[in-house]
């Protein structure tokens, strides 16, 4: 595989774009060798869903689009970032029992750490922000079946 692969897509800040972002990332990773039917792929699917949902819901219409960047560095590290043009950085909210949302970054941080990765939040030069994850690139030798067992 190449030393460095990159892919990027810019989507409208619309709820329908969440599934488009998820499909784009999963399809890109499948092209790079990560089968869509693995546990790692499922984890990445959930992470990108949360990142894209945050970009749509929490920019309050002030970011007409968001961009999803996917990078694979030397077959060692996978980076996925979502950038929007809203200047406010995310804040940790108290975990109220009745709260229906506001836990997305907690979920992302936990899933990323569980995979041995890290979460980064940084402002952009243009005044927006990028929320990204970096994971070790681990492509399973065998696809995982629906029962969660690797195929022989």
C-alpha positions in Angstrom: 0.0 0.0 0.0 1.1 3.6 -0.5 2.8 5.6 2.2 0.0 8.1 2.5 -3.6 7.9 1.3 -6.1 10.7 1.6 -9.8 11.2 0.8 -12.1 14.1 1.5 -15.8 15.0 0.9 -17.7 18.2 1.7 -21.4 17.8 2.5 -24.2 20.2 3.3 -25.0 20.6 7.0 -28.2 18.6 6.7 -29.3 15.5 8.6 -29.3 13.5 5.4 -25.5 14.1 5.1 -24.8 12.0 8.2 -25.6 8.7 6.4 -23.7 10.0 3.3 -20.6 10.8 5.5 -20.8 7.3 7.1 -21.1 5.6 3.7 -18.2 7.6 2.3 -15.9 6.7 5.1 -16.8 3.0 5.2 -16.5 2.7 1.4 -13.1 4.5 1.4 -11.8 2.3 4.1 -13.0 -0.8 2.2 -11.0 0.4 -0.8 -8.0 0.7 1.4 -8.4 -2.9 2.7 -10.7 -2.7 5.8 -13.8 -4.9 5.1 -17.1 -3.2 6.0 -18.2 -6.3 8.1 -15.6 -6.0 10.8 -15.9 -4.8 14.4 -13.4 -2.0 13.7 -15.5 -0.9 10.8 -18.6 -0.9 13.0 -16.8 1.3 15.6 -15.6 3.7 12.9 -19.1 3.8 11.5 -20.5 4.9 14.9 -17.7 7.4 15.4 -18.3 9.1 12.1 -22.0 9.1 12.7 -21.5 11.0 16.0 -18.9 13.4 14.4 -21.2 14.2 11.4 -24.3 14.5 13.6 -22.4 17.0 15.9 -21.4 19.0 12.8 -25.0 19.2 11.7 -26.8 19.8 15.0 -24.4 22.0 16.9 -23.5 24.6 14.3 -26.9 26.2 14.5 -27.0 26.9 10.8 -23.8 28.9 10.9 -21.8 26.3 9.0 -23.5 25.5 5.7 -21.2 22.6 5.0 -18.9 20.2 6.8 -15.9 18.3 5.5 -14.9 14.8 6.3 -11.2 14.0 5.8 -9.8 10.4 5.9 -6.0 9.8 5.9 -4.0 6.6 6.2 -0.4 7.1 7.1 2.2 4.4 6.3 -0.3 1.6 7.0 0.1 2.6 10.7 -2.4 5.3 11.6 -5.9 6.1 10.4 -7.1 9.7 10.9 -10.7 10.8 10.4 -11.6 14.4 10.9 -14.8 16.5 10.6 -14.4 20.2 10.0 -17.1 22.8 10.2 -17.0 26.6 10.1 -18.7 27.3 13.4 -16.2 28.9 15.8 -17.5 27.4 19.1 -15.6 24.5 20.4 -17.5 21.7 22.0 -18.0 21.7 25.7 -18.5 18.8 28.1 -22.1 18.8 29.4 -23.2 17.4 32.7 -24.6 14.0 32.3 -28.2 14.6 33.4 -30.4 11.6 33.6 -33.2 13.1 31.5 -30.8 14.5 28.9 -31.5 13.1 25.4 -28.3 14.3 23.7 -25.0 15.9 24.5 -23.0 12.7 25.0 -21.6 12.4 21.5 -18.0 13.4 22.3 -18.0 11.2 25.4 -19.0 8.2 23.1 -16.4 9.2 20.5 -13.6 9.6 23.2 -14.5 6.3 24.8 -14.6 4.3 21.5 -11.4 5.9 20.2 -9.6 5.1 23.5 -10.9 1.5 23.4 -9.3 1.1 20.0 -6.0 2.5 21.2 -6.4 5.9 19.6 -7.0 9.5 20.6 -9.4 12.4 20.0 -8.3 15.9 19.0 -10.2 19.1 18.8 -8.5 22.1 17.3 -9.6 25.4 15.8 -9.0 26.0 12.1 -7.3 29.1 10.6 -10.6 30.1 9.0 -12.3 30.3 12.4 -14.0 26.9 12.6 -12.9 23.7 14.2 -11.8 20.1 13.3 -12.7 17.2 15.6 -10.6 14.2 14.6 -9.7 10.8 15.8 -6.5 8.9 15.2 -6.5 5.1 15.4 -3.9 2.4 14.9 -4.5 0.9 11.5 -5.4 -2.8 12.1 -6.8 -4.7 9.2 -8.1 -8.1 10.3 -6.9 -11.1 8.4 -10.4 -12.5 8.2 -13.8 -10.8 8.0 -16.0 -11.1 11.0 -19.3 -13.0 10.6 -22.7 -11.8 11.9 -22.1 -13.9 15.0 -19.0 -11.9 15.8 -16.6 -14.8 15.0 -13.8 -14.6 12.4 -14.4 -16.7 9.4 -11.9 -19.6 8.9 
